[in-house]
Amino acid sequence: MNDTEPSTQQVIAYLRDLHDRITNALQQADGGATFRHDSWQRPEGGGGESRVLRDGTVFEQAGINFSHVMGGKLPASATAQRPELEGASFEATGVSLVIHPRNPYVPTSHANVRFFMAIKDGLPAAWWFGGGFDLTPYYPFDEDVLHWHRTSKAACDPFGPDVYAQYKDWCDRYFYLKHRHETRGAGGLFFDDLNEWGFEKSFAFMRSVGDQYVPAYLPIVEKRKDTPYGERERHFQLYRRGRYVEFNLVYDRGTLFGLQTGGRTESILMSLPPLVRWEYDYKPEPGTPEERLYRDFLRPRDWLVELETPQI
């Protein structure tokens, strides 16, 4: 196969395997609950499988989606950067996941890898890859974020010396809540519209990102899951989860794409936490770990340059 002939079936085979591997790794890490498997079909074409773990020992809720869907018209969220494709039919496949831990000292994490193909009369088929992963800590640990970004960089290094910096910066800009003037968390990687490398290299990069998620996240989970916590930490975790809800419902491309294409609502909104709280005009007390999160972790930083701590 050459780079002018993208293979949706190759991508689907990889994504199904990734779906299984991440499911098994997270279920083993939880050690208590199991994932509910829920297959579904989309009337307009295609379908998928949602897997949800609830009320686990480690994870309060973990959701992992696989989807392969088709449609007759790309929605506005997908053509904003590609106006020439307005009205094109499409095929999309991907794996997306969001993990909401029980212990406030364990960060929330999100990952997504996806492939799109769009066809419009009179134009060659357009295709592109997207994805990434990002970390949302509630309590600040430099060594956790350093490990996360070292692993992010390891996913990128085989593809060029500037790839990590480019997609790390895109992640910081993408996961930014303009109305709050803060990043959603400590960042990671984000890429979209990737096709300039040709199919083979672009596909290899997507696989590298997907394969590095578990090594990036689970060592942090293992290190923090048994940290004692009380009502104060739990309340702060629930308050900060509100930022997750705000971002996903206001800004997130995947959420908007799913809702605008008549996707399965339960699967689309599976990313939202099971419990959340808001508080009017909350400000952390000076000198607390909560205040340090706001001061040091909710802004773009060059973590690999600034932090000097041992690996996990």
Sequence and secondary structure as in RCSB ss.txt:
>XXXX:A:sequence
MNDTEPSTQQVIAYLRDLHDRITNALQQADGGATFRHDSWQRPEGGGGESRVLRDGTVFEQAGINFSHVMGGKLP
ASATAQRPELEGASFEATGVSLVIHPRNPYVPTSHANVRFFMAIKDGLPAAWWFGGGFDLTPYYPFDEDVLHWHR
TSKAACDPFGPDVYAQYKDWCDRYFYLKHRHETRGAGGLFFDDLNEWGFEKSFAFMRSVGDQYVPAYLPIVEKRK
DTPYGERERHFQLYRRGRYVEFNLVYDRGTLFGLQTGGRTESILMSLPPLVRWEYDYKPEPGTPEERLYRDFLRP
RDWLVELETPQI
>XXXX:A:secstr
  TTS  HHHHHHHHHHHHHHHHHHHHHHH S   EEEEEE TTSEEEEEEEEES SSEEEEEEEEEEEEESS  
HHHHSS GGGTT EEEEEEEEEEEEESSTTS EEEEEEEEEEEE TTS  EEEEEEEEEEE SS  HHHHHHHHH
HHHHHHGGG TTHHHHHHHHHHHHTEETTTTEESSSEEEEEEEE TT HHHHHHHHHHHHHHHHHHHHHHHHHHT
T    HHHHHHHHHHHHHHHHHHHHT HHHHHHHHTT  HHHHGGGS SS    TT    TTSHHHHIIIIISS 
  HHHH      
